[in-house]
Amino acid sequence: MIDLDYKIIRIRAAELKQRTTILLAEASPRQDVLQMIGNSLPNNEVPSDTPVVLLWIGKELFTYDNIIAERVTKEEFNFIIDVAITKQDEPIHANVVTVPVVQVLLGQLASGSYQIIVTEKEVNKKHSSPVSTAVYKFSFLVK
């Protein structure tokens, strides 16, 4: 198991046009996350000579909701991401709706078939047990 570099970016919901949950894009320092989302790679034509980033796009969050990545790893041909979202129950007087994007640098990958598995656990602030859990899967081919 290998831990991977990642970051979590929150984008204003109004700025995000693409609502696909999992995408791959060319890793480029010249592109911000919105440009990477707009220039995503097809899952059956990921070139082996190109550094790649994985982008997981979550559900809308309110200002005081919190998201953390509990696990971001690679195990052979599988990439595993576990995220936990804590939802706030208190009234919100000034709210900005955002969408979280977990950006994971995969780098250059060897040819083969890969799978991404993202588990999203939502927890209510007042309760420690999960309110809901969702699992997203995405397969792609590197040529």
C-alpha positions, -999 to 999 in steps of 0.1 A, spaced: 0 0 0 13 34 -10 0 67 4 -6 93 -23 -3 131 -24 -36 149 -25 -54 181 -18 -90 191 -12 -103 221 -30 -137 237 -24 -152 254 -55 -182 276 -55 -211 254 -67 -221 280 -93 -187 278 -110 -188 240 -116 -205 230 -148 -194 193 -148 -211 170 -123 -194 137 -131 -182 122 -99 -148 108 -109 -125 121 -136 -89 118 -148 -70 147 -163 -35 155 -174 -15 168 -145 -4 203 -155 8 232 -133 -7 256 -160 -43 244 -153 -64 251 -123 -89 224 -111 -118 238 -131 -97 237 -163 -86 201 -155 -123 191 -150 -132 207 -184 -103 189 -201 -108 154 -186 -94 123 -203 -116 95 -217 -113 65 -193 -104 42 -222 -75 63 -236 -52 74 -207 -17 77 -222 11 59 -202 36 87 -210 14 115 -194 13 124 -157 -23 121 -145 -45 134 -117 -76 119 -103 -105 143 -95 -133 132 -72 -162 157 -72 -183 155 -41 -218 167 -32 -226 203 -24 -215 215 11 -225 244 32 -200 269 47 -196 251 80 -196 215 67 -163 198 69 -145 173 46 -114 152 53 -96 125 35 -91 96 58 -73 74 33 -57 80 -1 -37 50 -13 -27 29 -42 -28 -9 -39 -15 -26 -71 -39 -14 -98 -65 0 -73 -67 36 -60 -87 39 -28 -100 71 -13 -121 73 19 -136 107 27 -156 118 57 -180 147 56 -193 163 88 -226 181 83 -235 209 107 -270 212 122 -268 247 135 -286 275 117 -264 292 91 -268 330 87 -243 335 59 -238 305 37 -217 298 7 -225 266 -12 -193 248 -24 -184 215 -40 -154 196 -27 -129 182 -52 -103 157 -40 -73 160 -63 -49 131 -62 -16 131 -81 -13 96 -98 18 105 -119 27 84 -150 11 50 -149 22 17 -165 -1 2 -191 -29 -18 -177 -64 -17 -163 -70 3 -131 -99 9 -107 -107 38 -84 -129 32 -54 -141 62 -34 -161 57 -1 -179 88 11 -191 87 47 -214 114 60 -215 121 97 -238 144 116 -218 167 140 -239 156 170 -236 119 163 -204 99 157 -219 71 137 -223 76 99 -256 90 87 -250 76 52 -223 59 32 -218 59 -6 -193 40 -27 -182 53 -62 -163 31 -86 -145 41 -118 -124 19 -141 -99 31 -167 -73 18 -191 -38 31 -196 -23 24 -230 
